């Protein structure tokens, strides 16, 4: 599942995000969604979220859609 639709992302999900500093390299960071930061229903580059670690990035892949 990709992360371009806000409706498919919920706090507690395990996701892969790309951090701002990693946008050129495409390195992904795995984590649990704490908060959804994008207000619009979709975004072509991925919905922006904050992970429980405090890192902020755009969702590239939803790994586990089961809420913890």
BELDA-V254394 format. One record per residue. N is the residue number from 0. PHI is phi as a letter, one per 20 degrees, with the letter a starting at -180 (* if undefined). D_CENTER is the distance of its C-alpha to the mean C-alpha in Angstrom with 2 decimals. Layout:
n = (N | N)
phi = (PHI | PHI)
d_center = (D_CENTER | D_CENTER)
This chain:
n = (0 | 1 | 2 | 3 | 4 | 5 | 6 | 7 | 8 | 9 | 10 | 11 | 12 | 13 | 14 | 15 | 16 | 17 | 18 | 19 | 20 | 21 | 22 | 23 | 24 | 25 | 26 | 27 | 28 | 29 | 30 | 31 | 32 | 33 | 34 | 35 | 36 | 37 | 38 | 39 | 40 | 41 | 42 | 43 | 44 | 45 | 46 | 47 | 48 | 49 | 50 | 51 | 52 | 53 | 54 | 55 | 56 | 57 | 58 | 59 | 60 | 61 | 62 | 63 | 64 | 65 | 66 | 67)
phi = (* | e | d | e | d | f | f | e | d | c | g | n | f | e | c | d | c | d | f | g | f | d | f | f | e | n | f | d | d | e | a | e | f | e | b | e | d | e | e | f | f | b | b | f | e | o | f | e | c | d | e | f | e | n | f | d | a | e | f | d | b | e | e | c | e | e | f | e)
d_center = (11.35 | 9.27 | 6.34 | 8.96 | 10.32 | 9.58 | 12.12 | 10.47 | 7.65 | 9.53 | 9.85 | 11.00 | 8.95 | 8.59 | 5.70 | 6.15 | 4.78 | 7.79 | 9.50 | 12.08 | 14.87 | 13.66 | 13.35 | 16.93 | 16.90 | 13.67 | 13.25 | 10.12 | 9.29 | 8.88 | 8.42 | 8.58 | 6.77 | 9.70 | 9.35 | 7.96 | 9.46 | 9.99 | 13.27 | 14.04 | 13.71 | 12.34 | 11.36 | 12.63 | 10.34 | 7.00 | 5.91 | 5.78 | 4.96 | 7.47 | 7.83 | 11.35 | 12.61 | 12.18 | 10.10 | 8.17 | 6.20 | 4.74 | 2.76 | 6.31 | 7.23 | 7.50 | 10.12 | 11.70 | 11.74 | 14.50 | 14.12 | 15.68)
